[in-house]
Amino acid sequence: MQRMKKYGALSSDLHTDMHECIGHASGQINAGVETTDKTLKNYASCLEEARADLVGLYFIMDKKLVDIGVMPDMEVGKAGYDNYMMNGLMTQLTRLKPGEQLEEAHMRNRALIAHWAFEKGKKDNVVAFVTKNGKTYVQVNDYNKLRDLFGQLLKEIQRIKSEGDYNAGKNLVENYGVKVDATLHKEILERFAKLNIKPYRGFIQPKLVPVMNGNDITDVKVEYPDNFFTQMMEYGKNYGFLPVKN
């Protein structure tokens, strides 16, 4: 818990950066294989998000990040693993109602990775569910072995994408990224309800206001709106170019 409090935000930022910059920006399709929208079809988006997440997960436990000064020590990587496994196995289920299964691509990809790693690491007790005072928690017992599992899954999902292996991709998603444990879900919803907060967060964007001198922009001021609803309504009014009825 102390590790998460100290390094949770930094590990999340680093993982997101690597997900976007070296995750989505990497990985090639084999010569003669069509694009994933044609080969992997409805599973393409989930598998691509999983591939990008796994790139970030693999490299966040690389000492090179300490050497180049973007994180102070390897505890940041461990915090990232703690958070990812907890979210994929439990936390994100707060967004679902009882009886629902996972549908959204990012949620499916996180569940796929977490459940696959949990299952494949069972023999060595890499990740475990532990119960304290009637509450379920996720505990990572071996961070190096977990990293190795992430690497194995990254290799397989990259192969699936490169070769256009629809059946293998489908099996990964359907077996690990869709189903929800009803008993665990019930417990999570009951625990989360006591916090009286929403499971989603919205982001307010800074507003760039040009400083004009006639027709010339001489400077740009940055303003920070403090109302999400107002900003969304402004976006809808100023940038809603599509008709309400299409």
C-alpha positions in Angstrom: 0.0 0.0 0.0 2.8 2.4 0.9 4.5 1.6 -2.5 1.3 2.4 -4.3 0.8 5.7 -2.5 4.3 6.8 -3.2 4.8 5.6 -6.7 1.3 4.8 -8.1 0.9 8.1 -10.1 4.4 7.9 -11.6 4.1 4.3 -12.6 0.8 5.0 -14.2 2.2 7.9 -16.2 5.2 5.9 -17.3 3.1 2.9 -18.4 0.8 5.1 -20.3 3.7 6.9 -22.0 5.2 3.6 -23.1 1.8 2.1 -24.1 1.3 5.0 -26.5 4.8 5.8 -27.7 6.5 2.4 -28.0 3.5 0.1 -27.7 1.2 1.2 -30.4 4.2 2.4 -32.4 5.8 -1.1 -32.6 5.0 -4.4 -34.1 4.8 -5.4 -37.7 2.5 -7.5 -39.8 4.1 -10.3 -41.8 4.4 -9.9 -45.5 1.3 -10.9 -47.3 -0.9 -10.8 -44.2 -3.8 -8.3 -44.3 -4.5 -5.7 -41.7 -5.9 -6.7 -38.4 -9.4 -5.2 -39.1 -9.7 -8.0 -41.7 -7.8 -10.8 -40.0 -8.6 -10.4 -36.3 -12.0 -8.6 -37.0 -13.9 -7.8 -33.8 -11.0 -8.8 -31.6 -8.5 -6.5 -33.3 -8.9 -3.5 -31.0 -8.8 -5.5 -27.8 -5.7 -7.4 -28.9 -3.9 -4.3 -30.0 -4.6 -2.6 -26.7 -3.3 -5.7 -24.9 -0.2 -5.7 -27.0 0.5 -2.0 -26.2 -0.2 -2.5 -22.5 2.2 -5.5 -22.4 5.0 -3.4 -24.0 4.6 -0.9 -21.2 4.4 -3.6 -18.6 7.5 -5.4 -19.8 9.7 -2.3 -20.0 8.5 -0.6 -16.7 10.5 -3.3 -14.9 13.6 -2.5 -16.9 16.5 -0.9 -14.9 17.2 1.3 -18.0 14.4 3.6 -16.8 16.3 4.2 -13.6 19.6 4.7 -15.5 18.1 7.4 -17.7 16.5 9.1 -14.7 12.8 8.8 -15.5 12.1 6.8 -12.3 14.1 6.7 -9.0 14.2 2.9 -8.5 12.5 -0.4 -9.4 9.8 0.1 -6.7 8.0 2.2 -9.4 7.8 -0.8 -11.7 6.5 -2.9 -8.8 3.8 -0.4 -8.1 2.8 -0.5 -11.7 2.5 -4.3 -11.5 0.5 -4.1 -8.3 -1.9 -1.6 -9.8 -2.3 -3.4 -13.1 -3.1 -6.8 -11.6 -5.4 -5.3 -9.1 -7.3 -3.3 -11.7 -7.5 -6.2 -14.3 -8.6 -8.7 -11.8 -10.8 -6.6 -9.5 -11.0 -2.8 -9.6 -12.4 -2.2 -13.1 -15.4 -4.4 -12.3 -16.8 -1.4 -10.4 -17.9 -0.1 -13.8 -20.2 -3.1 -14.4 -23.6 -3.9 -13.1 -24.4 -7.3 -11.7 -24.7 -9.9 -14.4 -22.8 -7.9 -17.0 -19.8 -9.2 -18.8 -16.8 -7.2 -20.1 -17.5 -5.6 -23.5 -15.2 -2.5 -23.9 -11.9 -3.2 -25.6 -9.6 -1.6 -23.0 -11.4 -3.4 -20.1 -11.2 -6.7 -21.9 -7.5 -6.3 -22.6 -6.7 -5.6 -19.0 -8.7 -8.6 -17.8 -7.2 -10.8 -20.5 -3.6 -9.9 -19.4 -4.3 -10.1 -15.6 -6.3 -13.4 -15.8 -3.8 -15.0 -18.2 -0.8 -14.1 -16.0 -2.7 -15.2 -12.8 -3.5 -18.6 -14.3 -0.1 -19.2 -15.9 1.7 -18.2 -12.7 -0.4 -20.3 -10.4 2.1 -23.2 -10.1 4.8 -20.8 -8.8 2.3 -18.6 -6.8 3.3 -15.6 -8.8 0.1 -13.7 -8.1 -2.5 -14.7 -5.5 -5.9 -13.8 -4.2 -5.7 -13.4 -0.4 -8.5 -12.9 2.0 -8.3 -10.7 5.1 -11.2 -9.9 7.4 -13.6 -11.2 4.8 -12.2 -9.0 2.0 -10.4 -10.2 -1.1 -7.1 -8.7 -2.2 -4.6 -9.2 -5.0 -1.0 -9.9 -4.0 2.0 -10.1 -6.4 4.5 -12.5 -4.9 7.2 -12.6 -7.6 7.7 -9.5 -9.8 10.4 -11.0 -12.0 8.4 -14.0 -12.9 5.4 -11.8 -13.5 7.5 -9.8 -15.9 8.5 -13.0 -17.7 4.8 -14.0 -18.1 4.0 -10.5 -19.5 6.9 -11.1 -22.0 5.5 -14.5 -23.0 2.0 -13.1 -23.6 3.4 -10.1 -25.5 5.3 -12.6 -27.8 2.1 -14.6 -28.4 -0.1 -11.6 -29.1 2.5 -10.1 -31.4 2.5 -13.5 -33.3 -1.3 -13.4 -33.5 -1.2 -9.9 -35.0 1.7 -10.6 -37.3 0.2 -13.8 -38.7 -3.5 -12.8 -38.5 -4.3 -15.8 -36.3 -8.0 -15.1 -35.7 -8.8 -18.3 -33.8 -5.9 -17.9 -31.3 -6.9 -14.2 -30.8 -10.5 -15.1 -30.3 -9.6 -17.8 -27.7 -7.5 -15.5 -25.7 -10.1 -12.8 -25.5 -13.1 -15.1 -24.9 -11.3 -17.3 -22.3 -9.6 -14.5 -20.3 -11.1 -11.1 -21.2 -14.9 -11.4 -21.1 -16.2 -13.4 -18.2 -16.8 -12.0 -14.7 -16.8 -14.0 -11.4 -20.2 -13.2 -10.0 -19.3 -13.8 -6.4 -16.1 -11.6 -6.5 -18.0 -8.9 -8.5 -20.7 -8.8 -5.8 -18.1 -8.2 -3.1 -16.3 -5.5 -5.1 -19.6 -3.6 -5.8 -20.5 -3.8 -2.1 -17.1 -2.5 -1.0 -17.0 0.2 -3.6 -20.5 1.5 -2.8 -19.3 2.5 0.7 -16.9 5.0 -0.9 -19.8 7.0 -2.5 -17.7 7.9 -5.6 -18.1 7.2 -9.3 -16.1 4.5 -11.1 -15.2 6.8 -14.0 -13.2 10.0 -14.1 -13.4 12.9 -16.5 -10.6 15.1 -17.7 -10.9 18.9 -18.0 -8.7 20.2 -20.8 -6.7 23.4 -20.5 -8.1 26.2 -22.7 -5.7 27.9 -25.1 -6.7 31.6 -25.6 -4.8 33.6 -28.3 -3.7 37.1 -27.5 -4.3 39.1 -30.7 -2.7 42.2 -32.1 -4.9 42.9 -35.0 -4.8 39.8 -37.1 -1.6 38.5 -35.5 -1.3 36.1 -32.6 1.3 37.6 -30.2 0.9 35.2 -27.3 -1.2 32.3 -26.0 -2.7 32.3 -22.5 -3.5 29.0 -20.8 -6.7 29.0 -18.8 -7.9 26.1 -16.6 -11.7 25.6 -16.5 -13.0 24.1 -13.3 -16.3 22.7 -14.6 -16.4 19.5 -16.7 -20.0 19.8 -17.7 -19.6 23.4 -18.9 -16.6 22.4 -21.0 -18.4 19.5 -22.6 -21.4 21.7 -23.4 -19.0 24.3 -24.9 -17.3 21.6 -27.0 -20.7 20.4 -28.2 -21.8 23.9 -29.2 -18.6 25.0 -30.9 -17.4 21.7 -32.4 -20.5 19.6 -32.9 -20.5 19.7 -36.7 -22.4 16.5 -37.3 -26.2 16.7 -37.3 -28.2 15.2 -34.4 -29.9 12.8 -36.8 -27.7 11.0 -39.3 
